[in-house]
Amino acid sequence: MINKKAAKDEQGHKIKIFQYEVKKIKKLLPKIFVIGLITQTTAFLFFLFIGKYEEHGKLFSSFIGLISLSTTLAICILSIVGAVFIRKLIVHLYIGNQRARMFLFPIKRSQLFLTKNVSFFLIFLLGSIFSLIVSFIFELLLYAIFNDPQSLSMIVFVHSILIKITCCLLLCSIITLSEIVAVRMQSETVTIITAVINIIGVSNIVVLGALNYTILTFILSVFIALIIGMTLITFTQRIEKTEIL
């Protein structure tokens, strides 16, 4: 009976903490949406007009090429923004003596760490996805107005959606890896540095891969996201065993 009551109390604490974290973080939703929408739409317009003067190649002239470039640029910006937010909201709480506060919560340290991450990525992904959906509507209209609307087939539409999903998966992977490395190295600055390094390594691959091998790049991004997700779960065990010196 006592064990059941303790488990029920812990579950109640988890729900309350999750609700509190979501309430605290959801104020970032409009900022994330606006940043993603402006970056994506502006980048698409920029590359669209560059394509008007391109004589050869399809990178700047095809809709998929434009989507690959603009979405990748938007994800690069959102990765930096996400790294800044997660540094402020989570990373700094698990560095140095700040950890003492986190270890006083009435649930396991690993559960608290995961709860904070789930609430953060729930809000961050919602803002990012909404911005990508709205910008996609603008991109379709802009391409139909300034380019050849006849080239917007169902295959192009599906490939474009896959590219955006791919970039969202890589966005979460970049931010999560930045968080893990920063907490592991006990340095807030490392969050931003790791995000920048990951962006440099991923961006070119995403642009070329999404343009020429959309499905393969999507599968690879799913694989990477799963690995990073499992790494985060494994890393929580380190949080559980951490001691304050």
N, C-alpha and C positions, 0 to 999 in steps of 0.2 A: 504493500500500500504506500509506504513511504517513498519507494523508488518511483512509483507511478506518479505520485504527487510532485516529486522533484522534477521528473521529466516533463510533466504538464506545465509546471512553473517556468522551466527553462524555455519551453516552446512559446509560452506567452511572452517571455522577455524578448525572444528572437523577433516575434511579430511586432512588438512595440518599438524595438530598436530599428527594424526595417522601415516601419512607417515614419519614424522620426528622421531617419537618414534621407528617405525619399522627399519628405517635406522640406528638409534643409537644402537638398540639392536641386529640387525642381525649379527654383528661381533662376537657374542657369539655362533652362530650356529655351526661353526666347533668345538669349544671347547666342547659343549654339545654332539655332535655326537661322537667325539673321546672318551670322558669319558664313555658314555653309551656303545659304541662298545667294548672297552677294558674290562670294568667291566663285561659285560654280557658274552663275549666269554671266558674270563679267568675263571670266576665262573663256567661256564658250563663245561669246561675242567677239572677243579679241582674236581667237584662233579662226573663227568663221570669216572674219574680214581678211586675215592673213591668207586664208585659202583662196580668196578671190584673185590673188596675185600669184598663186602657185601654179606653175605650168605642168609640172610632173608630180607623180606620186599621189597617194590618197590619204596621207596622214591629216592634212589640213582641209581636204575637200570632201571626204566621205563623212557621213553622220557618225559612224562608229569611231572613226579616227578622232573627230572633234570631241565626242563623248569621252574617249579614253584620255585625251589630254586634259580636258577641263575637269573631269572627275578626279583624276590623279592629282592635279594641282589643288583642288578643293580638299582632298583627303590629306595632303601634305600640310595645309594650313590648319585643318581640324586636328591633326595629330599633335601639332605644337600647342594648340589651344587646349586639347585634352590633357597633354602632359603638364601644362601649367595648372589646370584645374585639379588634376589628381594629386599633384605635388602639394597643393594647398589643402585639399580636403582629406587626403589619406596618408600620403607618404610621410609628411612631417610629423604625424602622430606616432609613427613607428621608428623614429630616429632618436637616439640618445635617451635622455631622461623623460621625454614625452611619453615613452612607452608605458611608464608607470600608471598613467591615467587609464590607458586602454586595458590594462591588466586587472583593473578593479571592477569591470563590468560583470554583472551576474550571469554571464554565459561564457562558454569556452573562448579562448583567445582566437582560435582558428575560425570558429563560427562568427565571431564579431568581424574579423578581417574579411571573410567571405561576404557577410551581409553588407558591409560597407562597399565592397566591390560590385556586388550585384545591383545595389541601389544606384551607384554611380553610373554604371554602364547602361542600366535601364533608361535613365534620364538622358544620358549623352547620346545613346543610339537613337532614341526617339527624336531628339532634336536634329540629329544628322540625317536620319531617314526622311523625316518630314521635309527638310531642306532639299534633299536630293529628288524627292517626288515632285515638289512644286517647281524646282528648277528644270526638271525633265519636261514638264508641260511647256514652260517658256522656251526650252531648247527646241522642242518639236515645232512650235509656232515660228520661232526665229529662222529655223532651217527651211521651213516651208515658204517663208516670205522672201528670204535672201538667196535661196539655193533651189535645188530641184526637188520638189515635193514628191515626184514620182518614184524617187529612190527610197522612200520611207516604207519599205515592205515589212511584213510581219517578222521575217527573219532578222531584219535590222533592229526591230523593236525588241525582240527577245534577247538578242546579243547585247543591246544597250542595257537592258535590265540586269543581265548577268554581270556586266562590267561594273555596274553600280553596287551590286551585292558583293562582288569580289573586293571592291575598294572598302566597303563597310567592314568586311571581315578582317582585312589587313589593317584598317584603322584601329579596331579593337586590339588586334595582335600587337601593333606598335606601342600603343599606350600601356597595355598590360605588361609587356616585356620591359618597358621603361620603368614602370612601377617596381617590378620585381628586382631589377638590377639596382635601383636606387635604394630600396630598403635593405637589400643584401649588402651593399657597400656603405650603408649608413650616410648617404649624402643626398640632399635635396637637389643640388645642382645636376647630379648625374641623371635625374629624370629627363631634363631637357636635352642634355648631351646625347643620351641614348636614343631619344626620339629622333633627333636630327640625323644621327648616324643611320638609324633604321630607314628613315625617309630616303636618304641618299642611296642606300642599297636597294630599296624596293621600287622607287618611282620609275626608273628606266625600264626595269623588268615588267612592271605593270603596264606601261604604255605600249611597249612592243608586243608583250605577251597577249594583252587584251585585244589588240588590233588584229594580230595574226592567228592567235591560238586562244580564242575566248573561252571555250569550254575547258581546255586543259589548264588555263590560268585560274579559272574558277575552282576546279577540283584541287589545284595546288593551294589556293587560298583557304579552302575548307580544311585541308590537311594541316596547314600551318596554324590555323585558329584552334584546331583540336589539340595540337601539341602544346601551344601556349596556354590553353585552358587547363590541360592536365598538369602543366608545370606550375600554374598558379595554385591549383588544389594541393599539389605536393608541397609547395612552398609554405602553405598554411601550417603544415606540421612543424616547420622551423619556427614560425611565430609562436606556436603552442609551447615549444621548449625553450624559448628565449628567456634569459634571466637578466635582470637589471643589476649591473655591477656598481 
